[in-house]
Amino acid sequence: MDTKFNKPKSFSEILDHTFSLSKNRFKDFFMILLILMGPVYLIQAIIQLLSGVSFFRELGSGNVWYEQILSGFAESEMATSIGANLGTIFVGLLGLILFPVAEAAIIFALNHIRKNEEYTVGSVIKEAFSRFWPILGSSILYGIIVFGFIFVPIMIISFVGVIFGFLHPAIGIIIAILLFLGFSVGIGYLLTRWSFYFGSVVIDRDAPGFTRSWRLTNKRTWILMGLYILFFFIISSISFTVEMTFSVLLGNSVLLSMIVNLATLFTTMILSVGYGVMYFDLKIRNDADDIKDMIAEFKEPI
């Protein structure tokens, strides 16, 4: 068993373990994502080429470089055909289906690592597909919950803001900001409590897993929210830096999309590993897996 998995971890220890695993097992984790998402991104590149986007460099008109980049993006959007749009939608839906499978495969790999078991990239992908329908159904249900938690508060904030805005515009803005902050904290809290449904579906075979997730996150919600926020800033910074840097050189080209997609695979790997580390930390705290494993090892014949 990986000794770092064998004890409850603090905020900083979870981060350290996440980046340590991402570094030491980079080849395995990245290959999982590349096998599952690589064909999707290849289809996306082919659709872009067929729609007339340049492979290497796509810049529009303008006197300075930033004007050329912006006009290049605008011209590409205007030239996109209906077929290309439908193809993009298809690729997006395919990605939404396969990304959870890739994340599940990484979680299975982490489970083998923590138990000191041998595995291959192919074996964990196969394990992930064995849970495909529970993963898909639970993810759709969670997506519906997220949509409702976003749509309903927006309607409430807009309505209340307009009503108070009739009294005075400043009052309407202040009330809207306060409601937004309140809803953000409340929604973030609830979604964090339910977010570990995925690990429950994959490892514990408990679908849809919301009740178990709620129990696992008890007394750890604010720390988990902090980790999610930190991961979000790290991933956003990497993605923004890569896209802005290569946009200057390549414009809105197919090559830029491929580079951005590779960066997305990298950041997705970090987030998936971080999620897995957080989930197994919750299991250690709530299920006493460390004690169970030590008993199992003690019972094994020497």
VENNOR-V920851 format. One line per field, one symbol per residue. phi: phi as a letter, one per 20 degrees, with the letter a starting at -180 (. if undefined). psi: psi as a letter, one per 30 degrees, with the letter a starting at -180 (. if undefined). A space follows every 10 residues. Layout:
phi: ???
psi: ???
This chain:
phi: .fffeebfde gfffffffff ffffdggfff fgfffedggf ffffffffff eofffebcce eqecffffff ffffffffef efffffffff fffffffegf ffffffffff ffffeldfbc gfffffffff dgffffffff ffffffgffe ffffffffff fffffffagf fgffffffff fffffffgff fffefegfff ffeelddenf ffffffegmc fffffffgff ffffffffff ffffffffed medfffgfff ffffffffff ffffffffff fffgfddlff ffffffffff fe
psi: kjfffglkll eeeeeeeeee eeefgeeeee eeeeeefeee eeeeeeeeef ggkkeekjka lleleeeeee feeeeeeefk leeeeeeeee eeeeefefee eeeeeeeeee eeefghkkll eeeeeeeeff geeeeeeeee eeeeeeeefe eeeeeeeeee eeeffeekee eeeeeeeeee eeeeeeeeee eeeffgeeee eeefhjkfge eeeeeegkgg eeeeeeeeee eeeeeeeeee eeeeefeeef aileeeeeee eeeeeeeeee eeeeeeeeef eeeeeefhee eeeeeeeefk k.
